[in-house]
Amino acid sequence: MKNLTVLNTEIRTNEAGLFSLTDLWKASQTRDVKKPYRWMRLKRTQELISELKTGKNNYLSEVIKTDKKAGSFGCPEVVIAYAMFISPVFEVEVIRSYLKHAQKLLRMADQHGKAEWQQNRALGKLTREFYTDTTQKFLEYAAAQGSRNYPVHGFTMLTNMVNKSLQIDSREAATESQLHLIATAEHISALALARGMKDGFAYKKIYTDAKNKVDDFSEMVLLPEPTAPY
């Protein structure tokens, strides 16, 4: 299986399966100020890494690694967050490329039968735990701002928002590709929620920002097939 490719640049992975942030920076063709080591010095980045490493529902064996020769590497959550730092345009390119890469992996797994499908489903559930933990913090955040509705119905609202955006009626009947889309959309939503809380935004604005991020992702991956020419 080939490595992830972004804007015609191959993104290396290390022995732990982490993706090269250094290669991502090269693919973006942006300024030195956007290099990974500068991003990793930011307070928000340190808080993100700390949450991924020590969060209550952490499922990652390794989050980020820096090697003097090979450069910096990060898990998918770190990759998306770093892409956000570079630019919105590059963020879209990375999400799109990662989705295609993951779909290729899923097709390979499908060739090995139902056992691998069940493993992918279990991975999706584990991934959702990170989303669930962030959502719980958001609901507490909303309650602290005076919301009565979000603490009671917030989980359902956010879950339905993702399902509706991805045009998924039932998660229990979801296909492999749909499970991956759900997991990715929920990661995007959780990152938007976390970023909004860090910035101290009103809870309704945070929800709207998360919804917009998920809708942008859905619009990208649910594009209709092009009509064949006559």
N, C-alpha and C positions, 0 to 999 in steps of 0.2 A: 504493500500500500504506500503510495506516495505521500509525502508530507503535505501539510496544509499550504495552500498557495494564495497569496493576497497580492493583487495588482501585478501579476506575473512574477512575483518574488516568492521563492520557496521559503517557508517558515520552518526552521528546524525544530525537532523535539529532542529532549534529553532522555536519559534512561528512565526517568520517573514519569515520562509522558507530558512534561511541561513544555509550553511553546515559547520560542525565542522572542522576547520583547525587542532585542537588538535587531533582529531581522524585520520585525514589524516597523520599527523606526526607519529602517532603510527603505522599506516598501513605501512608506508615506512620503519620502523625499521632502521632509520638512526640516526646520531649523534645528541647530544643536540644542537650543533651549528646551526642546521637546524630547531629548534623549531619555532613555529609561532611568538612568541614575538620578537625573534631576527630578523626574516624576516621583521616584521612590523616597525622596527627601521631604516631600510635602506632608503636612500633618494629616490631611485627609487620607492620603495613601497609606500612611502608617496605621491609621485607625481601621482602614479596610482590611489590611493584611492581618492586623491583630484580631479582628472579628472572624476572619476566615480561619485563623489558626486556633482560636480559643473559644469561639462561639458555642453555645449550648448544643446546637445540632450539627456541629462540624463533622463532616464525613471525609474530608480530604486528608490524605497521608502526607502531602507536601503542597505548599502554596506558592512559594517563590524561591528562586535560587540564583545566586550570582557567581559567575566564574570569571576570573581575570582574563582568560584566553577566549572562552566560548561566549561570554556576555551574560545577559540576564534572561531568565526563563520564568514563566508564570503559568498558573492554572487557568482554565477558561474564564473564570470570574475576573481574574486579574487582567487577562487579555482584553476583555470587553471594557473594563474600567480604564485601561491604558489607552485604548482606541478612542474612548470618549474624551480623554485629555488632549489627544492630538487634534481632533476636529470632528464635527458631526458627519461630514462627508466620509472621512476615513472610518468612523464608527460603523456606518452602513456597509462599507466595503468589507470590513472584518466580519461583521455578523453574517453577511451574505456568503462570504467565502467559508466561514466556519460551518454554516448550515450545510453547504454543498459537501464539505469534507465529511461531516458527521453522517449525512445521508449515504455517502459511499460506504462508510464503515458499517452502517445498518444493513445495506444490501449484501455486504460480505457476510455479516452475521446471519442473515436470513438463509444463506446457503447451508448453514450448519444446523438448521432445524429449530424447533420450538423451544428447546432449552435456552438457546441464546436470546430468543424473544423474551422469555421470562426474566432473564438477567437484565435486559434493557429496561423492562418495566420496573424491576426492583430499583435499578439505578435512577430512573425517573422519580420514584417515590423518595429516594434518599435526597436527590437534588431538591425536591420540593420542601424538605425539612428546613433548608437554609431560607427559602422563600417564606415559609411559615413563621420562622423565628423573627425575621425582619418585619413581617406583617403584624405580628403580635406587638412588637415595639411601636409600630406605627399606630395601632389602635390605642395603645396607652398614651401615645403622644397626642392623638386626637382628643381623647378623654380629658387630658390635662388642659386642652384649649377650650373645653366646654361642650364637646360633642356628646350627645346621648345616643345617637343612632349608630355611629361607626363602631363603638366598643361592642355593640350587640350584633350588628349585621355586617360588620366590616369584612370578615373572612368570606362570607357568601357573596358580597358585592364584588370583591376582587377576583374570586374564582369565576363568577359568572362573567365578569368583564373579560377575562382571558378567553373563556370558552366562546363567548359571543364574537369576540374579535377574530378568533381562529375558525369560526363556523363549526364548532365541535358540539354535538348534542349530548354525547355520553362519553365520559372518560373511561368507563369500564369497557366500552366497545371500541376504544381508540386503536388505530393501527400503530405500527412501529414509528412511522414517520410523524404521525400526529402526537405521539407521546414525546418525541423529541422536540416538536414545535412547542408543546405545552411547557416543557422544562425550560426551553430557551426563553420563551415569553415571560415566564415567571421570574427567571433570573433578571431579565431586563426590568421588569416591574419592581423587583426587590431593590435593585441598584438605584432606581429612580426614587423609591421611597426613602432609602437610606440617605441619598444625596440631599433630598428635600429637607429631611429632619436635621442633617448637619448644618444646612444653610438657614435653618430656623423659619422656613416658610409656613404659611397657614395650611392646616391639614387638607382643606378642600383643594388648594392649589397643588399640593403634593399629589393627591389622588388624580387630578386632571393631568398633571405632567406624566405620571405613570401610565395612565390610559393612553395618552398621546404617543408615548414611546412604544407601547404594545401595538397600537393601531398602525404605527409606521412600519413596525416589523411585519405585522400581518399583511399589510398592503404589499410589502415587498415579496413575501413568500407565497402569497395566494394569487399572484397575477394569473389571469386567464391564459390558456394556451393560445398562441397566435393562430389566426384563421389561415387555413391553407389557401394559396392563390388559385384562382380558377384556371 
